[in-house]
């Protein structure tokens, strides 16, 4: 029943959640003794450094010590609650291990600490939970340990409310009265989508590398963004160039409309994003999707690939060019670009099928060195239920048009404006005309463009109508017995 309640609680993330919540959970159970007793221990300075690096001054921050709730104490125990980017040495320095009895140190329950944080300080709103631990979930290794390890594994890998998890193994040799340790593990759990985006930004921007010099180990998710596509060239064109944008993710094709071909042969490297796992066996497919939803398959030179943690796989992609979207150099889109490249947005989805993940030998050896004698933590066993993953790669087709059509259009626009101004000036200018009837000057009239005036003879009879166009005036004689002429003055 308890597990069901936890699952229901963790399955909900408030839609009003925003990034900017961080919880720092520091283990203080029995196996952590050397990290608290050794005067050279860097545990507390590390917690402070991660907090100062990962948070902003307006973030909400909680620091708590965790073990396993017992008759003496509850876990986790909050020792600081306040704003981020604040030095919290004063809250950490006096802290020590927790006890479950007068003679025994406390055990550890990871899941209890995480769930209590989400339902308590986080109020079920998105946030990042940082866990500082020696990677031991219980000091006794009793029958309950296996069950708690299973619960933590399910929380990490199977609960959809935890969007992303990474781990940072650190070398930290310490010696206590009863125990010694060689390393420390720091986990970062993103609860909710906004926390996932924040954690991605912290890692991808290089911000966390100020504290952690080693690449973080991905524990979740294993169903998206498995690879990075790194272009190396275009085989069938010397004028079309492929590169990565400044975000190191968006694939950019620079081409000129006159050199467009139906399909380009892109050579590229696929880089494994699932460090520290080898993608041991898979099939790969790809498709191009335009902004309007139209899709086209992309042929790949090799279907079965092996992606190791270090070595990229070289492939060739036959990418169709959406020629029907290439606009005329006389179009409004080109004029609006004002000499800059016209961009056609798209995306390429690269999907890996029959996915099998295996932890790299190098990473295993590193863990054995940091945690000697300890079995490999279950959290590093990738779920076998995930058989496929998709990387979505933003694409930009940048068409560089010549500048002279834009200049011609600008010149035409200027001429049109001048013509309108001239017409307005001329439209307000009147012309004078003399009206002669039967050889005698009858009267003088003034006409604006497109105006008319009636000419009257004896007894008020209409004998002619004078009409002016844009410039000259014409006369229409109504009485054929009368000679009427017009002279411009």
Beta strands, then each sheet from edge to edge (+ up, - down):
strand 1: 21-27
strand 2: 60-66
strand 3: 77-83
strand 4: 127-133
strand 5: 162-175
strand 6: 180-191
strand 7: 217-220
strand 8: 227-234
strand 9: 241-244
strand 10: 251-255
strand 11: 263-272
strand 12: 277-290
strand 13: 295-300
strand 14: 304-307
strand 15: 313-320
strand 16: 342-359
strand 17: 389-399
strand 18: 431-437
strand 19: 440-447
strand 20: 452-456
strand 21: 462-468
strand 22: 473-477
strand 23: 484-488
sheet 1: 3+ 2- 1- 4- 6+ 5- 7+
sheet 2: 8+ 11- 15+ 13- 12+ 14-
sheet 3: 8+ 11- 15+ 13- 12+ 16- 17+ 10+ 9-
sheet 4: 19+ 18- 23+
sheet 5: 20+ 21- 22+
end
